Amino acid sequence: MSEILSRDLIIASGTASTKEDAIREAGGLLVRAGAVSQDYVDAMVEREHTVSTFMGNHLAIPHGTNEAKEKIAHSAISLVRYANPIDWGDGNPVRIVAGIAGVNNEHLTILSKIAIIFSDEDEAQKLLDAPDADGIYHILEGVNAE
């Protein structure tokens, strides 16, 4: 796997206030990076209608449907942090949205690396408290390791 998370794929102060807008904000970073097409972002929204990507500890990991895999040019993660929680449904507050696109089955490796970080409440809190996008990147840059 090449670098899947880069500094330009992180926004420390997202502007969305709804779940769909947050998915589109994270997906838009993937589009701008050339990782996916706009159709993939639409599939991220579609997937959310059938199954929630809320993971706990203020994290959601939206990703496209299986049918949208052909819309992925290369694997990447985008991350958007919000000052105010977004209701992800069922009263689940989300402050970090990690958009994921994985070629072949790389999304499974990406998901597991992110899940490990966020399963630790202290690590999740560090991401919420990081001063800026550089601080967030420093905490998460290990996801780029093979």
Steps between C-alpha positions, in 0.01 A plus 500: 500500500622848421427803716127494561481794740670825415484838671282647220232239573437639850275788604519593868187720496232358276200711400225237462213485746314193370604140447462516122693826473777353717524193276516726196765720665722197573425354157582829330854478637534154342374639167743794510785257573408301189429189707135465401239640264195697613295183442691336785400783735137448398545131585637598843174686566298208361675250729418714802130463419525122544758461777646752743875555491504631858784323685485653851735748669364783280613325178320414177674328208288547188602303192336409173290201408655188348355603165700825514842335534573562131478875574817482716824603326725441804461431870470802729360625829361847558429631845280791606466608863206705625488735798136414563371143487291393202206272575577177314160356586370330813658776707855403400724810502778516242788747502738318267403370157756280325413444135654178373562372149693176453608333179432125501472410869736770632202666667494215752860570603426873515187442710686277744780754550254783564287280727803412714579867556142591583438199723733672748306787659821685586619488138158613377513791745845599372349537153216711636749717692766535228561870430487476121513274195876450542440370852230264376730374223780436748271280712367306199803475271556141614210392277741544209729222627488172311 
